[in-house]
């Protein structure tokens, strides 16, 4: 593991070695890496679920990159507020 800006990061060789599923019995280290990847993936997918389901952004509605970018930035800001609502209310 390498520390990068205060975050523990696995070396590329370590991640590539565990991405290959060759049917062998998983070791404790590979399970730890898979668990870490799954937790990061779950946090990211949760944000997109909020944007799509709670805020209704499933299709692009406007012509032009600027209009769509403005809408996405607004939705991302609203998602941050939605996910932090409990901390903000207390």
C-alpha positions in Angstrom: 0.0 0.0 0.0 1.1 3.5 -0.8 -0.1 6.6 1.0 -1.1 9.4 -1.4 -2.4 12.7 0.1 -3.3 10.9 3.3 -5.2 8.1 1.6 -4.1 4.5 1.5 -3.8 3.4 -2.2 -2.9 -0.1 -3.4 -0.2 -0.4 -6.0 -1.3 -1.0 -9.5 0.3 -4.5 -9.6 -1.6 -5.5 -6.4 -5.0 -4.4 -7.8 -4.4 -6.0 -11.2 -3.4 -9.3 -9.6 -6.6 -9.4 -7.7 -8.8 -8.3 -10.6 -8.1 -11.6 -12.4 -10.6 -14.2 -11.3 -8.9 -17.5 -12.1 -11.1 -19.6 -9.8 -8.5 -20.0 -7.1 -9.4 -19.7 -3.4 -9.3 -16.0 -2.3 -6.8 -15.0 0.3 -7.6 -12.7 3.2 -5.7 -9.9 1.4 -7.7 -10.3 -1.8 -10.9 -10.2 0.2 -9.8 -7.0 1.9 -9.1 -5.4 -1.4 -12.4 -6.5 -2.9 -14.2 -5.2 0.2 -12.5 -1.8 -0.2 -13.3 -1.6 -3.9 -16.9 -2.5 -3.2 -17.3 0.1 -0.5 -15.9 2.9 -2.8 -18.2 1.7 -5.6 -21.2 1.7 -3.4 -20.6 5.3 -2.2 -20.3 6.5 -5.8 -23.3 4.6 -7.1 -25.4 6.0 -4.2 -24.7 9.5 -5.4 -25.9 8.7 -8.9 -29.0 6.9 -7.5 -30.0 10.1 -5.7 -29.5 12.2 -8.8 -31.5 9.8 -10.9 -34.3 8.7 -8.6 -34.7 11.5 -6.0 -34.0 14.4 -8.4 -35.4 12.9 -11.6 -32.4 13.3 -13.9 -32.7 10.4 -16.3 -32.6 12.1 -19.7 -30.9 15.1 -21.2 -33.5 17.7 -21.9 -31.7 20.7 -23.5 -29.6 21.2 -26.6 -26.1 22.5 -25.8 -23.4 21.5 -23.5 -23.6 24.6 -21.3 -27.3 24.1 -20.4 -26.9 20.5 -19.6 -23.7 21.1 -17.6 -25.4 23.8 -15.6 -28.2 21.4 -14.8 -25.9 18.6 -13.8 -23.8 21.0 -11.5 -27.0 22.1 -9.9 -28.2 18.5 -9.3 -24.8 17.6 -7.9 -25.0 20.5 -5.4 -28.5 19.5 -4.4 -27.4 15.9 -4.0 -24.6 17.0 -1.6 -27.3 18.9 0.5 -29.6 15.8 0.3 -26.9 13.4 1.5 -25.8 15.8 4.3 -29.3 16.7 5.5 -29.1 14.9 8.8 -25.8 16.6 9.7 -27.2 20.0 8.6 -30.4 19.7 10.7 -28.7 18.7 13.9 
